[in-house]
C-alpha cells in the first residue's frame, strides 16, 4: 500500500492539541477559490516553480510536489517526534488536500498510530463519500472539520463540490460520537455576512458533538503558489483579514454557546 503526500510539517501547533506532526495528503475534490495549498489539489505529482538563492543570485527552479510513501516509512518519520507528543499532549494530524480521498491509506496509518499510543486528528472538508468512514472514526481522536458555508448555492458557486456529501459526513461522524472541532475559513463577500454566519450557527447548533469553533481569517499566502503552478488566482485583490476583523463574528458564536478560537 502506498499513499501520496506532499509534505510533512513538524512542530505544528495549530492543527490540534499540543505539538503535532502534520502529514499533508495530496488530492482534493474541492476547488475553493481561496485555497492556500493549491499544490494539494491534484492527485498526482506536479511541477511547481520555486525561488532559490545561490550567493547573491536569485533564480527560479522547478521542483516536484508530491511523492508516494508506505505506511511503514511514514511511521518511521512520525516516530521521530514521539518525545514531543509525550511532553505536549500532541500527536499526528492527517491533512491535505483531502485525506478521506485516500481512505485506505489513511485508515491504515490511523490504526498504526493508535497501536503505538499516538493521538490522532483528521483535518477534513468531508467532501468524499467513503464506506470506510465509520472505521476511520474508530481510530480518530479529533476531527478538524471545515465548515465553509451552510448555504448550498454559495458552496456550489465558490467551491464546486456536492454540498450534501459534506453535511452527510459531518452528521455521520457526529453519530459515531467523535469529538469535532469546526473550522471556518472566513472569506470576505463569501461567508462573512450576518446571514451566512447565522446559517452556520444554526447548522452546528444541531450537532451536539460540535462545541468548539475555530475562525480562520482569509489570507493571500496562496496567491503566489498559483502563479508558480501556472494557474489563476481567482480572489483578485481581496484583502487579508485580521483577527480583529473577526471579533463581531466571534462574539456571535460565543453568544450561541460555542467555545471560539481565532
N, C-alpha and C positions, 0 to 999 in steps of 0.2 A: 504494500500500500504506500502511495506517495501523495503528499499534499503539495499545493502550490502556494508559496508565501512570497512576500516582497520585502519584509523587514522584521527584525526582532529588536524591540526597544527595551533596554534595561533601565532599571531605577525609575520607572514610571510612577507618578504619584497622583494622576488624575483619572486613572482607569479602574477604580475600585479601591478598597481599603488597603492601607499600608503601602510598602514599596513593592512594585509589581514588575513582572516581565510581560510585556505585551507582544503577542505574536500576531502579525498582520497577514491574514489570508487574502489571496488575490482572487478577484472575480466578484462582481456585484450586478444584480439585475436592474438596479436603480440608476438614474441619471439625474441626480439632484443638481440643479444649476449652480449651487454654491459649494459643491463638493470640494473639500480642501485636500483630498487624496485622489485626484483623477487617475493616478497611476495604479490605483486599486481596482479599477472598474473592469478591465478586460481580463478574461480568464485564460490568458496565455502570456508568456514573457513578451516584453515590448521594449523598444529603444527609446531612451529619454536623454536629451541633451543635458549636460552638467557643466557648470563653470568650474574651472580648475586654475590653480596658480602655480607657476614654476618660476621661482625667484621674483623678479619684477614683472614678469609677463603673465597676463591672464588670457586664457583661451577656452573655447568650448570643446567638449569631448563627449562622445556618445557612450552610454553605458546601458546594460540590460537590466530591466526591472522585472523581477520575478524569477524564482528558481524552485525546483522540486526538492522535497525533503521527506525522509521517512519518519514515522513516529519515534523510532529508536534514536535517530540523530537529533531530532527536535528535543527529546527528553534529555539528552546529554547537554544540550545548550541550556535548558531550563534548570537543571541541577546545579549549574554553576552559581546560581543566585539563591540557592536554598537558605543560606545563612541570613540573607536579607529578609526572606519571607518569615523566618522564625522570629527574628528580632523585632519586626514591624507589624506582624499580623497581615502580611501581604500574600502574594501568590501570583498566579498566571491569569492573564486576560487574553482571550481569543477575540480579535477584532478583525477589521477588514478595510475595504471590501465587505463582503457579507459572509461570515463564517458558516451560516447554515447552507450556503451553496456547495460547501464541501462537507456535507453532514457525516459521511462515513469516516473521513479523516478526523474531523472534529471530535466525534464520539470516541474514537479510539484514543485520542490524546487526553480527553477528559477522564476516561477510565484510568489511564496510567497515572495521571496527576492525583486522582483520588486514592489510588492504591498506595501512593507514596506520601499521602497526607498533605498534599498541596492544595490550598484554597483556589477555587476556580471562578472566573467570571466569563460570561459570553456577552460581547457587545454586538447587538444585532438590530437591524431595522425590521426583521420579521417578514420580509417580502418574498420568502421562498417557502413553498409547500414541501414538507418532508415527512415521510412516515416515521422518521427516527426522532421526531421532536420530543415525544414523551420519554424516550430513553435518554436523550440529551438532558432533559430536565432532572433526571435522577442523579446526574453527576455534576450539576452546575449549582454552585452556592449562591451566586447572584447573577441575574440578567440585567445588563445595562441596555434598556430598550429605547430606541429612537422613536420619539413621537413627534413627527414633523408638522402634522396638522390633523384636525379631526373633521376636515371638510373634504369630501371625495373629489369635488371639482378642482379645488386647489391642488390636491395630491396629483391628479392626472395632468394638470397644466404644468406644474413645476418639477414633478418627479417622474411621472410617466409609468408607474407600475401599478399592479392591481391593489387598490386600497383595501378590498375585502380580505385579502390574504394577511395583510399587516394586522388588521383588527382581530381576525380569527386566531392568529398565532398568539397575539397578546393575551387574549382570553384563555386560550388553551394552556399557556404557560401558567397563568394565574390559577386555573383549575387544578394544576399539578401542585399547587401550594408553594410555588417558588417565590423567593424574595426578588422583587422587581424594583429597580430604580429607573424612573422615566427620565430620559434625556431629551431636552427640547432645544434644537438649534433655532435661535431666534433670528429671523431674517426679515429685514425691512421690506414693507409692502407685500410680504408673502403671508406671514403668520403672526405679525405683531399687533394686529388690531384688537380692539376690545372684543369684537365678535369671535375672532379666531381663538383668543385666549379662553373666553368663556366656554367655547365648544370643547377645547381640550380639557378644561377643568371638569366639565360635565361627563366626558368620556372616562377620565381617570377616577372620578368620584365613584363610579360604578364598579371599580375593580379594587377590592379591599387590600390586595397584595401590594398595591402601589400607594405608598405613603411618603415616598421621597421623590423629589423632583430636582434635576439639575438643569439650570438655564444656561445655555451656551451661546454667548454673543457672536453674531456674524463677524467674520474676519476675511481679509482678502489674501491670506497667505497662499491659497491655491492658485491665484491668478497667474503667477509666473510659471507654475508647473504646466498649465495648459499650453502656454507658449512653447515650452521646452518639449512638449509632446506633439506639437503641431496641431493643436486643437483650439477651438474658440472658447473664450471665457464669456459666458452669457450674462454675467451680473453687471457688466458695464462699469459705471463709476459709483456703484453702490458703496457708501462709506462703511468703515468698520464701526461696530457698536462697542461701547464700553460697558463695564459693569454698572456704572451709574445710570446708563440708559435703561437698564432692566429693573431698576428699583420699583417702579409702579407695578410691573408685572409680578415681581417677587412678592410684593405686598398682597396682590390679588390671590396668588396661590396660598400664601400664608393664612389669609383670612378664610380660605376654603378648607383649611385643616392640614395642609401638606407641609412637610419639612423641606425647606428650599435651600439649595446651594447655588451660588452664582460664581 
